[in-house]
Amino acid sequence: MSITGDTPSGITIPGTRSHDVEPAGTGDRGQGRLRYLSGGTGAPLVLLHTVRTQAEHFRKLIALVKDRYTVYALDLPGMGYSQIVPGASYEEPAMRAAVKNLLTQLDLRDVTLLGESMGAVLALTTAADMPDRVRRVVAINPYDYAGGIKRSSFLARFIVTGVLAPGIGPMLAKLEPKPIVRAVLNGGLVNTTALGDDYLDELLKVGLRPGYSTVARAVYAALPSLIAARSRYAEVKAPIHLIYGEKDWSRPSDRQANQRLLPAAQFTQVPSAGHFIALERPDVPATLLNELAQHA
């Protein structure tokens, strides 16, 4: 059941409101209440964000598509303003269960699932599980290869390795100096001006939520489960659109492997773009989505 509430976010996306959806029950592995933004008009479009971000990651994209879609931008479990539940799992199956809970409780059908990075993997695996509800998948820079964010820069590799280290890891996870967070996120961008100060400040504010550092550490530890989830891709019955930034952290071999795994998928590579397409080139997925809506 959806509950409408005032968003605590410092970022306002015109035409959207914040809501909560309650956990499905004991089978959700303790994920708790989920927060999402919704607005617009048209067929349902569910947006799934990247590691260490939140629904506002898609604010530029939402502005470009809300005249053709009813948008649902989810805060994945424990992230953004979704409830933090001690001991919750952040492995891919548990995160996927949360996405499925959103679709089921809101009774969304004929859904377009768009995810970026971790969200792209979840979009594909959710589609594999829910062919009766998912119409198509747009997967942007799927995070389904070893290394991931560690490939973006030496700084990112050092931080992620440190956060996962026993002993010192929990302390490091709580330390997020603004210049360091900016530098790590800039490792996913070609155009670093796409990372607005207000969005960075919002991410830092969320990072101060009690228990958030534990969530962040658990999410990093669970990233290998995204690689394992590639085995589900071939089960997807819906049309798939793969979008990669030319300078994404994935290597050409990673992209080619997914092309071979999903030979019917439409493939787009965006020149001079990095991992965070939703920040620096939202026009690319927006153009695709709007064209699909026009010809639906």
C-alpha positions in Angstrom: 0.0 0.0 0.0 1.4 3.4 -0.9 1.5 6.2 1.7 1.9 9.8 0.5 4.4 11.9 2.6 6.5 14.9 2.5 10.0 14.2 1.1 12.9 15.1 3.4 15.0 15.6 0.3 16.6 19.0 -0.3 16.0 18.6 -4.1 12.5 19.3 -5.6 11.6 17.7 -8.9 8.6 19.6 -10.3 5.5 17.5 -10.8 6.6 14.7 -8.5 5.6 13.7 -4.9 7.2 11.5 -2.4 5.5 8.2 -1.3 6.3 5.2 0.8 5.4 1.5 0.1 5.4 -0.9 3.0 7.4 -4.1 3.0 5.8 -7.2 1.7 6.3 -9.2 4.9 8.8 -11.7 6.2 9.8 -12.8 2.7 11.4 -9.4 1.9 14.5 -10.3 4.0 14.1 -7.2 6.2 14.2 -4.5 3.6 11.6 -2.3 5.3 9.7 0.6 3.9 10.6 1.9 0.5 10.4 5.6 -0.5 9.8 6.6 -4.1 9.0 9.6 -6.2 6.1 9.6 -8.7 4.6 12.0 -11.2 3.8 12.5 -14.8 1.2 10.9 -17.0 1.1 7.9 -19.3 2.4 4.3 -19.1 4.5 3.4 -16.0 8.2 4.0 -16.0 10.2 2.7 -13.0 13.6 4.1 -12.5 16.3 2.2 -10.5 19.4 4.1 -9.5 23.1 3.4 -9.0 25.3 2.4 -6.0 25.3 5.1 -3.3 22.7 7.4 -5.0 19.0 7.8 -4.8 15.8 8.6 -6.7 16.9 12.2 -7.4 19.7 10.8 -9.5 17.1 10.8 -12.3 15.8 14.4 -11.9 17.0 15.5 -15.3 15.6 12.4 -17.0 12.2 12.8 -15.2 11.8 16.3 -16.5 12.3 15.1 -20.1 9.8 12.2 -20.0 7.1 13.0 -17.5 4.7 14.2 -20.2 4.7 10.7 -21.7 5.2 8.5 -18.7 4.0 8.1 -15.1 7.4 7.9 -13.4 8.2 5.9 -10.3 11.8 6.7 -9.1 12.7 4.3 -6.3 15.1 4.7 -3.4 16.5 1.2 -3.3 16.5 -0.5 0.1 18.5 1.4 2.8 19.5 4.1 0.3 18.1 7.6 -0.2 15.2 7.8 2.3 14.1 4.2 2.2 14.1 2.6 5.7 17.3 1.3 7.1 16.7 -2.1 8.7 19.6 -3.6 10.8 20.8 -6.9 9.4 19.0 -6.5 6.0 20.5 -8.2 3.0 21.8 -6.1 0.1 22.5 -9.0 -2.2 21.0 -8.9 -5.6 18.1 -11.2 -4.9 17.0 -9.1 -1.9 17.3 -5.9 -3.8 15.3 -7.4 -6.7 12.6 -8.5 -4.2 12.2 -4.9 -3.2 11.7 -3.8 -6.8 9.2 -6.6 -7.3 7.4 -5.4 -4.1 7.0 -1.9 -5.6 5.5 -3.3 -8.8 3.2 -5.7 -7.0 1.9 -3.4 -4.3 1.2 -0.6 -6.7 -0.1 -3.1 -9.2 2.0 -1.7 -12.0 1.6 -3.4 -15.4 2.9 -2.7 -18.9 6.0 -1.3 -17.1 9.1 0.0 -18.7 12.0 -0.6 -16.3 15.0 1.7 -16.6 18.0 1.2 -14.5 21.5 2.5 -14.4 24.6 0.6 -13.1 23.3 -1.6 -10.2 19.8 -0.5 -11.2 20.3 -1.9 -14.7 21.1 -5.3 -13.4 18.0 -5.2 -11.2 15.9 -4.1 -14.1 16.9 -7.1 -16.1 16.5 -9.6 -13.3 13.2 -8.2 -12.3 12.0 -8.5 -15.9 13.1 -12.1 -15.9 10.9 -12.7 -12.8 7.9 -10.7 -13.9 7.3 -11.1 -17.6 3.6 -10.4 -17.1 4.2 -6.9 -15.7 7.3 -5.7 -17.6 6.9 -4.4 -21.1 10.6 -3.5 -21.8 13.9 -2.9 -20.2 16.4 0.0 -20.7 19.7 -1.1 -19.1 22.3 1.7 -18.8 25.9 0.7 -18.0 25.0 -2.5 -16.2 27.3 -3.1 -13.2 27.9 -6.8 -13.9 31.7 -7.2 -14.2 34.5 -7.6 -11.7 36.2 -4.4 -10.6 33.4 -1.9 -11.2 33.9 1.4 -9.4 37.5 0.4 -8.6 38.3 0.9 -12.3 37.2 4.5 -12.2 40.3 5.9 -10.4 43.0 5.0 -7.9 41.2 7.0 -5.3 38.0 5.0 -5.8 39.9 1.7 -5.6 41.6 2.8 -2.4 38.4 3.9 -0.7 36.3 0.9 -1.7 39.1 -1.5 -0.6 39.4 0.4 2.7 35.7 0.4 3.4 35.5 -3.3 2.9 38.6 -4.0 5.1 38.0 -5.7 8.5 38.6 -3.5 11.5 39.1 -0.1 9.8 36.3 -0.5 7.3 33.3 0.6 9.4 35.2 3.8 10.4 36.2 4.6 6.8 32.6 4.1 5.7 31.5 7.0 8.0 34.1 9.4 6.6 32.8 11.2 3.5 34.6 14.5 3.0 32.9 16.5 0.3 36.1 16.8 -1.9 36.6 13.0 -1.8 33.0 12.1 -2.6 33.1 14.6 -5.4 36.3 13.1 -6.8 34.9 9.5 -6.6 31.7 10.4 -8.4 33.6 12.5 -11.0 35.3 9.2 -11.9 32.0 8.2 -13.5 31.7 11.3 -15.6 33.4 12.8 -18.7 31.6 16.1 -18.1 32.2 16.7 -14.4 30.0 19.8 -14.4 27.1 17.4 -14.6 27.5 16.7 -10.9 25.6 19.6 -9.4 26.6 20.9 -5.9 23.0 20.6 -4.7 22.9 16.9 -5.7 26.3 16.2 -4.1 25.1 18.0 -0.9 22.0 15.8 -0.9 24.0 12.6 -1.2 26.2 13.8 1.7 23.2 14.6 3.8 21.7 11.2 3.2 25.1 9.7 4.1 24.7 11.1 7.6 21.5 9.1 8.3 22.0 6.8 11.3 23.1 3.4 10.0 23.8 4.6 6.4 27.5 3.8 6.6 26.6 0.2 7.4 24.3 0.1 4.4 27.0 1.5 2.1 29.5 -1.0 3.3 27.0 -3.9 2.9 26.2 -2.7 -0.6 29.8 -2.7 -1.7 30.3 -6.2 -0.2 27.3 -7.4 -2.1 28.4 -6.2 -5.6 29.7 -9.6 -6.6 26.1 -10.8 -6.5 25.4 -8.5 -9.4 27.9 -10.3 -11.5 26.3 -13.6 -10.6 22.9 -12.2 -11.7 24.0 -12.1 -15.3 22.9 -15.7 -15.6 19.3 -14.4 -15.5 19.6 -12.1 -18.4 18.8 -14.7 -21.1 15.4 -15.3 -19.3 14.1 -11.8 -20.1 11.2 -12.0 -22.6 10.7 -8.3 -23.0 12.6 -6.1 -25.5 15.9 -4.9 -24.1 17.8 -1.7 -24.9 21.4 -1.6 -23.7 23.0 1.8 -23.4 26.7 2.3 -22.6 28.8 5.3 -22.2 31.9 5.2 -24.3 34.0 5.9 -21.2 32.0 3.7 -18.9 34.0 1.6 -16.4 33.0 -1.5 -18.3 35.6 -2.7 -20.9 34.7 -3.4 -24.5 35.0 -7.1 -23.7 32.3 -6.7 -21.0 30.0 -4.9 -23.4 30.6 -7.5 -26.1 29.8 -10.3 -23.7 26.4 -8.8 -23.0 25.8 -8.3 -26.7 26.5 -12.0 -27.2 24.3 -13.0 -24.3 21.4 -10.7 -25.5 21.7 -10.8 -29.3 18.2 -9.4 -29.8 18.9 -6.4 -27.6 19.2 -2.9 -29.2 22.7 -1.6 -28.4 23.7 2.1 -28.1 27.1 3.5 -27.2 27.1 7.2 -26.2 30.3 9.1 -27.3 32.2 11.0 -24.7 30.0 9.8 -21.8 30.9 7.9 -18.7 29.1 5.7 -16.1 26.4 8.2 -15.0 24.5 8.7 -18.2 21.5 10.0 -16.2 23.5 12.9 -15.0 25.5 13.9 -18.1 23.4 12.7 -21.0 19.8 12.2 -19.9 18.7 13.2 -23.4 19.9 9.9 -24.7 17.5 7.6 -22.7 14.8 10.3 -22.8 14.8 10.4 -26.6 14.6 6.6 -26.7 11.8 6.5 -24.2 9.8 9.2 -25.8 10.1 7.7 -29.2 8.9 4.3 -27.8 5.9 6.0 -26.2 5.0 7.8 -29.4 4.9 4.6 -31.3 3.2 2.5 -28.6 
